[in-house]
């Protein structure tokens, strides 16, 4: 797919009459194989469940923190122990933004990183009660499946997206705000 995407970008550059090519680096991804964006920031690709091969992506921040047993020690003591080679730190991984893309709700259920992401962009292709089986059969996510799992989402913002074009914006808004419990509404956003 990389050569095809590179050809697409070159064609786009020609259509836009760009004198300088776009600056980019194409990196093929594999589920579970992280790619470093910069020090302390990685992309974590993961498999999703769709009718064609697909992946979601989480941007993860990694930070080093002082182990709890060393908290409260004076600075010079910490410095002495560090110079002596003592292991004082542990790594904290925080998923900042996760994009699931086309998938059934399994991506949410199977990936702890999805549930813990600060910002989660999750599809909600189907919204009507009679379409729950359609969502499963067509390998998409239904709004009701998301609602059932809101308590398991520990992040601050859930962005619902990829609504079927069969619905009007008004129908989507009505369905979502009727279904989302009041306590979760401040965390839920819609992307049209």
FENGILIN-V474727 format. One record per residue. N is the residue number from 0. SS is DSSP state (2 for helix, 1 for strand, 0 for the rest). Layout:
BEGIN
n & ss
N & SS
N & SS
END
This chain:
BEGIN
n & ss
0 & 0
1 & 2
2 & 2
3 & 2
4 & 2
5 & 2
6 & 2
7 & 2
8 & 2
9 & 2
10 & 2
11 & 2
12 & 2
13 & 2
14 & 2
15 & 0
16 & 0
17 & 0
18 & 0
19 & 0
20 & 0
21 & 0
22 & 0
23 & 0
24 & 0
25 & 0
26 & 0
27 & 0
28 & 0
29 & 0
30 & 0
31 & 0
32 & 0
33 & 0
34 & 1
35 & 1
36 & 1
37 & 1
38 & 0
39 & 0
40 & 1
41 & 1
42 & 1
43 & 1
44 & 1
45 & 1
46 & 1
47 & 0
48 & 0
49 & 0
50 & 0
51 & 0
52 & 0
53 & 0
54 & 1
55 & 1
56 & 1
57 & 1
58 & 1
59 & 1
60 & 1
61 & 1
62 & 1
63 & 1
64 & 1
65 & 1
66 & 0
67 & 2
68 & 2
69 & 2
70 & 0
71 & 0
72 & 0
73 & 0
74 & 2
75 & 2
76 & 2
77 & 2
78 & 2
79 & 2
80 & 2
81 & 2
82 & 2
83 & 0
84 & 0
85 & 0
86 & 0
87 & 0
88 & 1
89 & 1
90 & 1
91 & 1
92 & 1
93 & 1
94 & 1
95 & 1
96 & 1
97 & 1
98 & 1
99 & 0
100 & 0
101 & 0
102 & 0
103 & 0
104 & 0
105 & 2
106 & 2
107 & 2
108 & 2
109 & 2
110 & 0
111 & 2
112 & 2
113 & 2
114 & 2
115 & 2
116 & 0
117 & 0
118 & 1
119 & 1
120 & 1
121 & 1
122 & 1
123 & 0
124 & 0
125 & 1
126 & 0
127 & 0
128 & 2
129 & 2
130 & 2
131 & 2
132 & 2
133 & 2
134 & 2
135 & 2
136 & 2
137 & 0
138 & 0
139 & 0
140 & 0
141 & 1
142 & 2
143 & 2
144 & 2
145 & 2
146 & 2
147 & 2
148 & 0
149 & 2
150 & 2
151 & 2
152 & 0
153 & 0
154 & 0
155 & 0
156 & 1
157 & 1
158 & 1
159 & 1
160 & 1
161 & 0
162 & 0
163 & 0
164 & 0
165 & 0
166 & 0
167 & 0
168 & 2
169 & 2
170 & 2
171 & 2
172 & 2
173 & 2
174 & 2
175 & 2
176 & 2
177 & 2
178 & 2
179 & 0
180 & 0
181 & 2
182 & 2
183 & 2
184 & 2
185 & 2
186 & 2
187 & 1
188 & 1
189 & 1
190 & 0
191 & 0
END
